[in-house]
Amino acid sequence: MKNNILFTGILFVFLVSFSNQETYATKHIVNTQNFIFNPVNLTGVFVGDTIRWVWINGVHTTTSTTIPLTAAPWNSPISSSVTFFEYRVTISGTYNYRCTPHVGIGMIGSFTAANPTSLSVTPTNQNVGPEAGNTSFAATTPANWTAVSNQPWCTVTPSGTGNGTINAAYSQNNQPFSRVANITVSAPGATPVQVTVTQAQSVNKTLNLTLFLEGLFNGTDMNQAQNASGNHFPGSTADQVFIELHNATPPYTLASGPFPANSSNTGATSLSIPGLSDNSYYIVVKHRNSIETWSGNPVSFNNPLISYDFTTAASQAFGGNLKPLSGKFVIYGGDVNQDGQVDSGDMTPVDNDASNFTTGYIASDANGDGTIDTADITILDNNSVEFVGAVTP
């Protein structure tokens, strides 16, 4: 019984080993026709490959002549009765063969088999963060190589020659789970090598802002925005703003957002931002009838919790673009049409709605009391006289 188990184990190992060699071997085709072998001289043959002679027409043989020492000779007919013959290369070196009936008219062929090419790629895995970026692997081989990624979010150096670097560029992962890209590196005659890029899941960051909107500010905190029947938002929410994060360098493109966020009557505005790189960003506040306002400088988002207060100084806004009221600094109101300026373009819809006794939660209600009237017009008049507008980098 023990002998049977031992034999079975050895046989299994042998079969697995043989199977692995076959997986990466190449089968080369030689057509036998019209008194020639086609191709006459095979190239790119490695130990472990198989040569397959295929009958096309005529009556021929494939017969070895000079071959490497210890290599197995062969002699097989190739005809309509025996339509192919296969020879597995086990020894490196040059192999010459002939068609015995037609060697006199030059029906000969050859191939040179090389030992399998060495190929290694290190490291086997690169762990990267959720933000977009680049990483690399080192390929070591004397041969030409190619690299292919199985994921569209990870692109790699497609090819190279000899020892080289495989660069992998990956996009930002905004998903709440990690992901893996398999990169397969291949070289002629070598077993392909697979390495991986493992990208971490998105990590949310919490941004806590403090801000006051001019139209709602009452000298201490903010009134709650009204509609035709009362508070437009439940609880202590005064109004809703939209927050954007912009890159810190020109052209200051949008990096994340916009995110809707509820501002409480105390000015507290908190939001969760997913999939954000550890960098510095401008914080941009937008509101339905207020001036777009940027933070005074880029703010670091390297930590999971970020706090920023627009109410403490004019310098908290880019260009000092905040209005001082009752010892606080507030975001300018009156940009009803959201064109970045408080001017006659904003006054027209306010005048029209006031004339029509319009009520409700609408942009022309600059002070948010649910009624469009002279109180709204006053905000617009004062800010238009001061040429109030957005100030951006």
C-alpha positions as CSV (number, residue, x, y, z in Angstrom):
1,M,0.0,0.0,0.0
2,K,2.8,2.4,0.9
3,N,4.6,1.7,-2.4
4,N,1.4,2.4,-4.3
5,I,0.9,5.8,-2.4
6,L,4.6,6.7,-3.1
7,F,4.3,5.8,-6.8
8,T,1.0,7.8,-7.1
9,G,2.6,10.9,-5.5
10,I,5.7,10.7,-7.8
11,L,3.4,10.3,-10.8
12,F,1.3,13.3,-9.7
13,V,4.4,15.5,-9.3
14,F,5.7,14.4,-12.7
15,L,2.4,15.1,-14.4
16,V,2.1,18.6,-12.8
17,S,5.7,19.5,-13.8
18,F,5.1,18.3,-17.3
19,S,1.8,20.1,-17.5
20,N,3.5,23.4,-16.4
21,Q,6.2,23.0,-19.0
22,E,3.6,22.4,-21.7
23,T,1.5,25.4,-20.6
24,Y,4.2,27.8,-21.7
25,A,5.7,25.8,-24.7
26,T,5.1,26.9,-28.3
27,K,4.1,24.7,-31.2
28,H,5.9,25.6,-34.4
29,I,4.4,24.5,-37.7
30,V,6.4,23.4,-40.8
31,N,4.4,22.9,-43.9
32,T,5.6,20.0,-46.2
33,Q,4.8,20.8,-49.8
34,N,6.2,21.2,-53.3
35,F,9.6,19.7,-52.4
36,I,10.3,22.3,-49.7
37,F,9.9,22.7,-46.0
38,N,8.1,26.0,-45.2
39,P,9.7,27.7,-43.4
40,V,13.1,26.2,-44.2
41,N,14.7,27.6,-41.1
42,L,12.6,28.0,-38.0
43,T,13.4,30.8,-35.5
44,G,12.4,31.5,-32.0
45,V,12.5,27.9,-30.9
46,F,13.2,27.1,-27.2
47,V,13.7,23.9,-25.3
48,G,10.3,22.5,-24.4
49,D,8.7,23.7,-27.7
50,T,7.2,21.3,-30.2
51,I,7.9,21.1,-34.0
52,R,4.9,19.9,-36.0
53,W,5.5,19.0,-39.7
54,V,2.2,19.1,-41.6
55,W,1.5,17.4,-44.9
56,I,0.2,19.6,-47.7
57,N,0.9,17.5,-50.8
58,G,3.3,14.9,-52.1
59,V,5.1,12.0,-50.4
60,H,7.8,13.1,-48.0
61,T,9.7,12.3,-44.9
62,T,11.1,14.4,-42.0
63,T,14.4,12.8,-41.1
64,S,16.9,14.1,-38.6
65,T,20.5,14.4,-39.9
66,T,22.8,16.3,-37.5
67,I,21.4,17.1,-34.2
68,P,22.7,17.9,-30.7
69,L,24.4,15.1,-28.8
70,T,21.9,13.1,-26.7
71,A,18.9,14.6,-28.6
72,A,16.5,11.9,-29.9
73,P,16.7,11.4,-33.6
74,W,13.5,11.1,-35.7
75,N,12.4,9.7,-39.0
76,S,8.7,9.9,-40.1
77,P,6.8,9.8,-43.3
78,I,4.7,12.9,-44.1
79,S,2.0,11.9,-46.6
80,S,-1.7,11.7,-47.2
81,S,-1.6,8.6,-44.9
82,V,0.5,10.2,-42.2
83,T,-0.5,13.9,-42.3
84,F,1.6,15.2,-39.4
85,F,4.5,14.4,-37.2
86,E,5.5,16.1,-33.9
87,Y,8.9,16.4,-32.2
88,R,9.3,17.8,-28.7
89,V,12.7,19.6,-28.3
90,T,14.5,18.6,-25.1
91,I,18.1,19.7,-25.8
92,S,19.4,23.0,-26.9
93,G,21.4,23.3,-30.1
94,T,21.0,23.2,-33.9
95,Y,18.9,20.5,-35.5
96,N,19.1,19.7,-39.3
97,Y,16.7,17.4,-41.1
98,R,15.8,16.3,-44.6
99,C,13.2,14.8,-46.8
100,T,14.9,11.5,-47.7
101,P,13.2,11.1,-51.2
102,H,14.0,14.8,-52.2
103,V,17.2,15.7,-50.4
104,G,18.9,15.6,-53.7
105,I,16.9,18.6,-54.9
106,G,17.5,20.5,-51.7
107,M,14.5,19.6,-49.5
108,I,16.2,20.3,-46.2
109,G,15.4,22.3,-43.1
110,S,16.8,23.3,-39.7
111,F,16.1,25.0,-36.4
112,T,18.1,26.1,-33.5
113,A,16.7,25.7,-30.0
114,A,17.8,27.9,-27.1
115,N,17.4,27.3,-23.5
116,P,14.4,29.1,-22.0
117,T,14.9,32.7,-21.3
118,S,15.2,33.9,-17.7
119,L,12.6,36.4,-16.6
120,S,12.0,37.8,-13.2
121,V,9.9,40.8,-12.0
122,T,10.1,42.4,-8.6
123,P,8.4,43.1,-6.3
124,T,5.5,40.6,-6.7
125,N,3.0,43.2,-5.4
126,Q,2.8,47.0,-4.9
127,N,0.4,48.3,-2.3
128,V,-0.8,51.8,-3.1
129,G,-3.2,54.3,-1.6
130,P,-6.7,55.2,-2.9
131,E,-5.4,58.3,-4.6
132,A,-4.2,58.3,-8.3
133,G,-0.5,57.8,-8.8
134,N,2.3,55.7,-10.2
135,T,4.4,52.8,-9.0
136,S,6.9,50.5,-10.7
137,F,8.4,47.1,-11.1
138,A,11.9,45.9,-12.1
139,A,12.1,43.4,-15.0
140,T,15.2,41.3,-15.3
141,T,15.7,39.4,-18.5
142,P,18.1,39.4,-21.5
143,A,15.1,39.3,-23.9
144,N,12.4,41.6,-25.3
145,W,9.4,41.7,-22.9
146,T,5.8,42.8,-22.9
147,A,3.5,43.8,-20.1
148,V,-0.3,43.8,-20.0
149,S,-2.7,44.9,-17.2
150,N,-6.1,43.3,-16.9
151,Q,-7.7,46.4,-15.4
152,P,-8.5,49.7,-17.2
153,W,-7.8,51.7,-14.1
154,C,-4.1,50.6,-14.2
155,T,-2.0,51.1,-17.3
156,V,1.5,49.8,-17.7
157,T,4.6,50.2,-19.8
158,P,3.7,48.0,-22.8
159,S,7.1,46.7,-23.7
160,G,10.9,46.9,-23.3
161,T,14.2,45.2,-24.0
162,G,16.4,43.6,-21.4
163,N,16.5,44.8,-17.9
164,G,14.1,47.7,-17.4
165,T,11.4,49.4,-15.4
166,I,7.7,48.7,-15.8
167,N,5.7,51.8,-14.8
168,A,2.1,51.3,-13.6
169,A,-0.2,54.4,-13.5
170,Y,-3.4,54.0,-11.6
171,S,-6.5,56.2,-11.2
172,Q,-8.2,57.2,-8.0
173,N,-10.2,54.5,-6.2
174,N,-13.5,56.1,-5.1
175,Q,-15.0,52.7,-4.0
176,P,-15.4,51.5,-0.4
177,F,-13.3,48.4,-1.2
178,S,-9.8,47.7,-2.4
179,R,-9.0,46.5,-5.9
180,V,-6.3,44.5,-7.6
181,A,-4.8,44.8,-11.1
182,N,-2.9,41.7,-12.4
183,I,0.1,42.6,-14.6
184,T,1.4,39.8,-16.8
185,V,5.0,40.1,-18.1
186,S,6.0,37.9,-21.0
187,A,9.3,37.2,-22.8
188,P,10.0,34.7,-25.7
189,G,10.9,31.3,-24.2
190,A,10.2,32.4,-20.6
191,T,7.5,31.5,-18.3
192,P,5.2,34.5,-17.9
193,V,5.4,36.3,-14.6
194,Q,2.4,37.9,-12.9
195,V,2.7,40.8,-10.5
196,T,-0.1,42.8,-8.9
197,V,-1.0,46.4,-7.9
198,T,-3.3,46.4,-4.8
199,Q,-5.0,49.7,-4.3
200,A,-6.6,50.6,-1.0
201,Q,-10.2,51.5,-0.6
202,S,-11.5,55.0,-0.5
203,V,-11.2,56.6,2.9
204,N,-13.7,59.3,3.7
205,K,-12.5,62.6,5.2
206,T,-14.7,64.8,7.4
207,L,-14.7,68.6,6.7
208,N,-16.1,70.8,9.4
209,L,-16.8,74.4,8.3
210,T,-18.1,77.4,10.1
211,L,-19.7,80.0,7.8
212,F,-22.3,82.7,7.9
213,L,-24.5,83.8,5.0
214,E,-25.1,87.6,4.9
215,G,-28.8,87.3,4.0
216,L,-29.5,85.0,7.0
217,F,-27.1,86.5,9.5
218,N,-28.8,88.3,12.4
219,G,-25.8,89.6,14.3
220,T,-25.3,86.5,16.4
221,D,-26.1,83.5,14.3
222,M,-28.3,82.7,11.2
223,N,-32.0,82.7,10.8
224,Q,-33.5,79.7,9.2
225,A,-34.5,80.1,5.5
226,Q,-38.2,80.2,5.0
227,N,-40.7,79.1,2.4
228,A,-44.3,80.2,2.0
229,S,-45.3,78.2,5.1
230,G,-42.4,78.4,7.5
231,N,-38.9,76.8,7.9
232,H,-37.8,75.3,4.7
233,F,-35.5,72.8,6.4
234,P,-36.2,70.8,9.5
235,G,-34.3,71.0,12.8
236,S,-31.6,73.7,13.1
237,T,-30.6,73.8,9.5
238,A,-30.5,77.4,8.3
239,D,-29.9,76.7,4.6
240,Q,-28.0,74.5,2.2
241,V,-24.7,75.3,0.6
242,F,-22.5,73.4,-1.9
243,I,-18.9,72.7,-1.2
244,E,-16.2,72.1,-3.8
245,L,-12.5,71.3,-3.4
246,H,-10.1,72.7,-6.1
247,N,-6.5,71.9,-6.7
248,A,-4.0,74.2,-5.1
249,T,-2.1,75.0,-8.3
250,P,-3.1,76.6,-11.6
251,P,-5.5,76.2,-13.3
252,Y,-7.1,75.3,-9.9
253,T,-9.3,72.6,-11.4
254,L,-12.1,70.9,-9.5
255,A,-10.7,68.0,-7.5
256,S,-13.8,66.9,-5.7
257,G,-17.4,67.8,-5.4
258,P,-19.7,69.7,-5.4
259,F,-21.2,68.3,-2.2
260,P,-24.5,69.6,-0.7
261,A,-24.1,70.4,2.9
262,N,-26.6,71.7,5.5
263,S,-25.5,74.8,7.4
264,S,-27.0,75.1,10.9
265,N,-28.1,78.4,12.4
266,T,-24.7,78.4,14.3
267,G,-22.9,78.3,11.0
268,A,-21.6,74.7,11.6
269,T,-21.4,72.9,8.2
270,S,-20.1,69.4,8.2
271,L,-19.7,66.9,5.3
272,S,-18.0,63.7,4.4
273,I,-15.7,63.6,1.4
274,P,-14.9,60.3,-0.2
275,G,-11.8,59.1,-2.0
276,L,-9.7,62.2,-1.5
277,S,-5.9,62.3,-1.9
278,D,-3.7,63.6,0.9
279,N,-3.1,67.0,-0.5
280,S,-3.9,70.7,0.0
281,Y,-7.0,72.1,-1.7
282,Y,-8.9,75.4,-1.9
283,I,-12.3,75.1,-0.2
284,V,-15.1,76.8,-2.3
285,V,-18.5,77.7,-0.9
286,K,-21.4,78.2,-3.2
287,H,-25.0,79.2,-2.2
288,R,-28.2,79.9,-4.2
289,N,-28.0,83.7,-3.8
290,S,-24.5,84.4,-2.3
291,I,-21.1,85.2,-3.8
292,E,-18.9,82.2,-4.6
293,T,-16.2,82.3,-1.9
294,W,-12.8,80.5,-1.8
295,S,-10.7,79.8,1.3
296,G,-7.8,82.3,1.8
297,N,-5.2,79.6,1.1
298,P,-5.1,75.9,0.2
299,V,-6.1,73.8,3.2
300,S,-4.3,70.6,4.1
301,F,-6.4,67.4,3.8
302,N,-3.7,65.1,5.1
303,N,-5.7,64.2,8.2
304,P,-9.1,62.5,8.4
305,L,-10.7,65.5,10.1
306,I,-10.3,69.0,8.7
307,S,-11.8,72.2,10.2
308,Y,-12.0,75.6,8.7
309,D,-13.7,78.8,9.9
310,F,-14.7,81.5,7.5
311,T,-16.1,83.8,10.2
312,T,-13.0,84.8,12.1
313,A,-11.2,87.1,9.7
314,A,-11.5,88.6,6.2
315,S,-8.2,86.8,5.4
316,Q,-10.1,83.4,5.7
317,A,-11.5,84.1,2.2
318,F,-9.3,84.5,-0.9
319,G,-8.7,88.2,-1.5
320,G,-10.3,89.0,1.9
321,N,-13.7,88.7,0.2
322,L,-15.8,88.6,3.3
323,K,-18.1,91.2,4.8
324,P,-17.6,92.3,8.4
325,L,-20.8,92.3,10.4
326,S,-21.2,92.5,14.2
327,G,-17.6,91.3,14.8
328,K,-18.0,88.3,12.4
329,F,-17.2,87.9,8.8
330,V,-19.9,86.7,6.5
331,I,-20.2,85.6,2.9
332,Y,-21.6,88.3,0.7
333,G,-25.2,87.9,-0.4
334,G,-27.2,89.1,-3.4
335,D,-25.8,87.1,-6.3
336,V,-29.3,86.0,-7.4
337,N,-28.4,84.9,-10.9
338,Q,-25.1,83.3,-9.8
339,D,-22.9,85.1,-12.3
340,G,-20.2,86.0,-9.8
341,Q,-21.3,89.7,-9.4
342,V,-24.0,91.6,-7.5
343,D,-25.4,94.1,-10.1
344,S,-28.5,95.0,-12.1
345,G,-28.7,91.5,-13.4
346,D,-29.6,90.3,-9.9
347,M,-31.9,93.3,-9.2
348,T,-34.3,92.5,-12.1
349,P,-35.6,89.2,-10.8
350,V,-35.9,90.7,-7.3
351,D,-37.9,93.7,-8.6
352,N,-40.1,91.4,-10.6
353,D,-40.8,89.0,-7.8
354,A,-41.4,91.9,-5.3
355,S,-43.9,93.5,-7.7
356,N,-45.7,90.2,-8.0
357,F,-45.7,89.7,-4.2
358,T,-43.9,86.4,-4.7
359,T,-43.2,84.2,-1.7
360,G,-41.4,81.0,-1.0
361,Y,-37.9,79.5,-1.0
362,I,-36.5,81.1,-4.1
363,A,-33.2,82.7,-5.1
364,S,-34.6,86.2,-5.3
365,D,-35.3,86.1,-1.6
366,A,-31.9,87.4,-0.6
367,N,-32.6,87.5,3.2
368,G,-34.3,84.2,3.2
369,D,-37.5,85.3,5.0
370,G,-39.8,83.7,2.4
371,T,-41.0,87.1,1.1
372,I,-39.4,89.2,-1.7
373,D,-39.5,92.8,-0.7
374,T,-37.4,95.9,0.0
375,A,-35.3,94.0,2.6
376,D,-33.9,91.9,-0.3
377,I,-33.4,94.9,-2.5
378,T,-31.4,96.6,0.3
379,I,-28.8,93.8,0.3
380,L,-28.5,94.0,-3.4
381,D,-28.2,97.8,-3.5
382,N,-25.5,97.9,-0.8
383,N,-23.4,95.2,-2.4
384,S,-23.8,96.4,-6.0
385,V,-22.6,99.9,-4.9
386,E,-19.5,98.2,-3.5
387,F,-19.0,96.3,-6.7
388,V,-19.1,93.0,-4.8
389,G,-18.1,90.0,-6.8
390,A,-16.3,86.6,-6.6
391,V,-12.6,86.8,-6.0
392,T,-10.8,83.6,-7.1
393,P,-7.1,82.6,-7.6
